Amino acid sequence: LDVGQADASLILCDNKTMLIDGGNPGDSSLIAAYLKKLNISHLDYIICSHAHDDHVGGLPGALSVATAGKVYAPITENDIKEYQSFKSKVASQGLTITNPSPGDTFQFGSSTVLFLGPIHENVSDLNDTSIVLKITYGDTSFLFTGDAERDEEQSILAQNYDLSATVLKVGHHGSGDSTTYPFLREIMPEYAIISVGENNYGHPTEETLSRLRDADVKVYRTDMQGDIIVSSNGKTVNI
């Protein structure tokens, strides 16, 4: 979803629904409106990749219009009001937050979700506590990396997972410290999606765009294309 300089992805498979991140606090109404437009009143899974406001901010909006089945977030929390609001919304539905472990999987319709990270919770940098997960549907797969940066990418690489994916949700809005060459070489995606808006950080950086070009990846960006809808029939993906 185009949530500007933030991150939010809605995934549908066989009548199951999953929301990964919810954008900034100001995106609560956008997220809520999008769910209502699709008549989604229940989210089977909500995943807060990490406790920064541009990822957790709009999740209370989702939880105000939809019930949740299971909610995942890293162990490392944040005392910002947006994260506390998210926690209280989860609690108000009688749910507790699950902290996934690397290697955990669950069935999502006829697809499989595999948690790859975080391997270590690095309190000094919340970006490197990001939940990284891979969804496999038939011969196609989708890698969501939150704001994972070099350290987390290296710790995931050390686990020797199969990281190959058809579509990569580029880490940290295209920051130069993410999507490093070794990580990208293991993924070798056909398509990359960068969730980004007007910002002062220089995202996406030329070095990251250059690495993606070198790997012959077709890049889509929410600041240029708006909402980006990817569909898979299990063999190929359409964007």
C-alpha positions in Angstrom: 0.0 0.0 0.0 1.2 3.5 -0.8 1.7 4.9 2.8 4.4 7.3 1.8 7.7 7.1 3.8 6.5 4.1 5.7 5.5 0.4 5.1 2.3 -1.6 4.8 1.4 -4.7 2.9 -1.9 -6.6 2.7 -1.8 -10.2 1.6 -4.7 -12.4 0.6 -4.6 -16.1 0.0 -7.6 -18.5 -0.2 -9.8 -16.2 1.9 -7.1 -15.8 4.5 -5.8 -12.3 5.2 -2.5 -10.9 6.6 -1.4 -7.4 7.2 2.4 -6.7 7.5 2.9 -3.3 9.1 0.5 -0.4 8.9 2.4 2.7 7.9 2.6 5.9 9.9 0.1 7.0 12.7 -1.5 9.3 10.1 -2.2 6.2 7.9 -4.6 4.6 10.4 -7.6 5.9 8.5 -6.1 5.0 5.1 -5.5 1.4 6.3 -9.0 1.2 7.8 -10.6 2.5 4.6 -8.7 0.0 2.5 -9.9 -2.9 4.6 -13.4 -1.7 4.5 -13.3 -1.3 0.7 -12.3 -4.9 0.4 -14.9 -5.9 3.1 -12.2 -7.3 5.3 -13.5 -7.4 8.9 -11.1 -10.1 10.1 -7.3 -10.3 9.7 -6.1 -13.8 10.3 -2.6 -12.5 10.9 -1.1 -9.1 11.8 2.6 -8.7 11.7 4.4 -5.7 13.2 7.9 -6.0 11.6 9.4 -3.8 14.3 8.5 -1.1 16.8 9.2 2.0 14.7 6.3 4.4 14.2 6.4 4.2 10.4 5.6 0.5 10.6 3.4 0.2 13.7 1.7 3.5 13.4 -1.4 2.6 11.4 -1.9 -0.9 12.9 -4.3 0.5 15.6 -6.5 1.7 12.7 -6.6 -1.8 11.3 -7.5 -3.2 14.7 -10.3 -0.7 15.1 -12.1 -2.0 12.1 -11.1 -5.6 12.0 -10.6 -8.4 14.5 -7.3 -10.3 14.5 -6.5 -14.0 14.7 -2.9 -13.9 15.6 -0.5 -11.0 16.1 3.3 -11.2 15.7 6.0 -8.7 16.7 9.6 -8.9 17.8 10.5 -9.2 21.4 12.1 -5.8 21.4 9.5 -3.2 22.2 9.5 0.6 22.0 8.1 3.1 24.6 6.7 5.4 21.8 3.0 6.0 22.1 2.3 4.5 18.7 3.7 1.1 19.9 1.9 1.4 23.2 -1.4 2.1 21.3 -0.8 -1.0 19.2 -0.3 -3.1 22.3 -3.4 -1.8 24.0 -5.5 -2.5 20.8 -4.2 -6.0 20.7 -5.0 -6.5 24.4 -8.5 -5.0 24.0 -9.3 -7.9 21.6 -8.1 -10.4 24.3 -5.0 -11.3 22.3 -1.4 -11.6 23.2 1.5 -10.8 20.9 3.5 -13.8 19.7 7.3 -13.4 19.2 8.2 -15.7 16.3 11.5 -17.6 16.3 13.6 -18.1 13.2 12.5 -21.3 11.4 8.9 -21.1 12.6 6.3 -21.7 9.9 2.6 -21.6 9.5 0.1 -22.4 6.7 -1.5 -19.3 5.2 -4.2 -20.7 2.9 -2.3 -22.9 0.4 0.9 -20.9 0.9 3.5 -21.3 3.6 5.0 -18.6 5.7 8.6 -19.0 7.1 10.1 -16.7 9.7 13.8 -16.0 8.9 14.6 -13.3 11.4 15.5 -11.6 13.6 18.2 -14.1 14.6 19.4 -11.7 17.4 17.4 -8.9 19.0 19.6 -5.9 18.7 18.2 -3.3 21.1 20.6 -0.6 19.9 19.0 -0.6 16.5 15.4 -1.5 16.2 15.7 -1.9 12.4 17.8 -5.0 13.0 15.1 -6.5 15.1 12.8 -6.6 12.1 10.8 -9.7 11.4 11.9 -11.1 8.1 9.6 -13.7 6.5 9.2 -15.6 3.2 5.8 -16.6 1.8 5.9 -19.5 -0.7 3.0 -20.1 -3.0 3.5 -22.8 -5.6 6.7 -21.9 -7.6 6.5 -18.2 -6.5 7.7 -16.6 -3.3 7.8 -13.3 -1.6 10.4 -12.0 0.8 9.4 -9.3 3.3 12.4 -7.7 5.1 11.0 -4.9 7.3 13.8 -2.4 7.9 16.5 -5.1 8.2 20.0 -3.7 7.7 23.4 -5.2 7.0 23.9 -6.8 10.5 20.6 -8.6 10.4 21.1 -9.6 6.7 24.5 -11.1 7.6 23.0 -13.0 10.6 20.3 -14.4 8.4 22.8 -15.4 5.7 24.8 -17.3 8.3 21.8 -19.6 8.8 21.9 -20.9 5.2 18.2 -20.5 4.6 16.9 -20.7 1.0 16.3 -17.0 0.5 15.5 -17.1 -3.2 12.3 -15.2 -4.0 10.3 -14.0 -7.0 9.5 -10.7 -5.3 11.5 -8.8 -2.7 10.0 -6.1 -0.5 13.2 -4.1 -0.3 14.5 -3.5 3.2 14.3 -0.1 4.9 12.8 1.9 2.1 15.8 1.4 -0.1 18.4 2.5 2.5 22.1 2.0 1.5 22.6 -0.1 4.6 20.0 -2.7 3.4 19.8 -5.0 0.4 23.6 -5.6 0.5 25.2 -7.5 -2.4 25.6 -10.8 -0.5 22.0 -10.8 0.6 20.7 -9.8 -2.8 22.8 -12.6 -4.4 21.0 -15.2 -2.4 17.5 -13.7 -3.2 18.0 -12.9 -6.9 14.4 -11.7 -7.2 12.7 -10.9 -10.5 10.9 -8.0 -9.0 11.6 -5.6 -6.1 9.1 -3.3 -4.4 10.3 -0.2 -2.5 7.9 1.3 -0.1 9.0 5.0 0.0 7.7 8.6 0.0 9.1 12.0 0.1 11.9 12.0 2.7 15.2 13.6 3.9 17.1 10.3 4.2 17.9 10.0 0.5 15.8 6.8 0.2 16.0 4.9 -2.0 19.7 5.5 -2.3 21.5 5.4 -5.7 23.8 2.6 -4.3 20.8 0.3 -3.6 19.1 1.1 -6.9 22.4 0.4 -8.6 22.7 -3.0 -6.9 19.2 -3.9 -8.0 20.0 -2.8 -11.5 23.2 -5.0 -11.5 21.1 -8.0 -10.5 18.7 -7.2 -13.4 15.7 -6.7 -11.0 12.6 -4.9 -12.2 11.9 -2.2 -9.5 8.6 -0.7 -8.5 8.2 2.2 -6.1 5.2 3.4 -4.2 6.4 7.0 -4.6 6.2 6.6 -8.4 3.5 3.9 -8.9 1.2 4.4 -5.8 -0.4 1.2 -4.6 1.3 -1.9 -6.1 -0.8 -5.0 -6.5 1.0 -8.3 -7.1 -0.9 -11.4 -8.0 0.4 -15.0 -8.3 -1.2 -18.1 -9.8 1.5 -20.2 -8.3 3.6 -20.3 -11.5 4.1 -16.6 -12.4 3.4 -13.2 -10.8 1.6 -10.2 -12.4 2.1 -6.7 -11.1 
